[in-house]
Amino acid sequence: MKERAIAALEHYGTSCSGSRFMNGTLALHEELEVRLAAFVGKEAALCFTTGYQTNLGAISALIGKGDHVISDRFNHASIMDGIFMTIGLNRSVNVHRYKHNNLEDLERVLSRIPLDAAKLIVTDGVFSMEGDIVNLPGVRKLADTYNAAVYLDEAHAIGVIGATGRGTMEHHGDMTLADVVMCTFSKSFGSIGGFIAGDNIVVDYIKHFARPLIFSASMPPANLGAVMAALDILEAEPERVARLHEIAEKMIKGFADLGFNVGTAETPIVPLIIGDNEKTFLFWKALFERGVYVNPVVSPAVPPNRSLIRTSYMAIHEDDELDTILEISGEEGRKLGIIA
Ligand SMILES: Cc1ncc(COP(=O)(O)O)c(C=O)c1O
């Protein structure tokens, strides 16, 4: 990936210094978009400069005046900011939030909206703090019943779940479950940027109405080169994804056996739910001092009283490293009374 980033930089320079609509489109952008669309089984894709901008641009382009947007309560902040941007553009929209991954609550919301009103259900594929997976077949069924479209944020899913890393749709065995797919390049792709994928007509519409795309300089060549290399690796070496699944299973079971509360984790994001801010920070510090790097997460990133340590893994973690993490976490967790 580093070599490909360097090659792109040598060939094209450090930056396009302009928006996609001006001097900011390279053959590399378009080549990558064709490949990404094929990877997620959609007709077209469009790259943005960050994942955050992708959600801002795509959501604010898709939601029109008087439309309804229905969002899972645990969705990433960039999704809410996309909705806020729509409102900021002086379009009155109807915003609904439903209980996390709760189909009954989603149906309660949908059933109260007129059937012919335009509706967009927005959900993360893998939830960023809890590591659980959306019940996408259930969401799709409700969307079909109540005449809604489905927007799926795959930031933590592509490269992670599904047998070949194609994300939540592949995990559930049906690549048509979402109408619009979004992903960032800052996680599995080891770069920065993001993309949106869907039908030609939808992506073309987003391209012409997404202000964060139109009024911001495009992804730089080096970042494109790195993403392209990551995609090659992902396509050629699915065994890395299989290894990641093995690691996730080992760590979820390992922490649960030690007595930690891992919530509903099913992916390589494994939360250790503590609920007390001070203990969360003390635990983080103890782990850090012993060489285990994790993230402490407190409100507003999670609901109050649900503070947690977010552990996450890569395919290159080795079993002895994982065992050491479990051992140290167990010892420090016991000292702080987090586990018995
Ligand atoms: C679910 C989700 N969506 C979108 C984003 C935004 O992506 P980026 O940080 O690459 O701009 C993130 C990243 O933090 C995320 O976790």
The ligand as an ORCA input file, in Angstrom:
! r2SCAN-3c Opt
* xyz 0 1
  C     -19.952      4.675     11.158
  C     -19.062      5.779     10.679
  N     -19.447      6.546      9.647
  C     -18.677      7.555      9.183
  C     -17.463      7.857      9.756
  C     -16.656      9.013      9.235
  O     -15.546      8.584      8.558
  P     -14.134      9.353      8.546
  O     -13.618      9.397      9.967
  O     -13.316      8.512      7.666
  O     -14.367     10.730      8.014
  C     -17.005      7.057     10.805
  C     -15.657      7.301     11.382
  O     -15.239      7.669     12.308
  C     -17.827      6.011     11.300
  O     -17.435      5.267     12.343
*
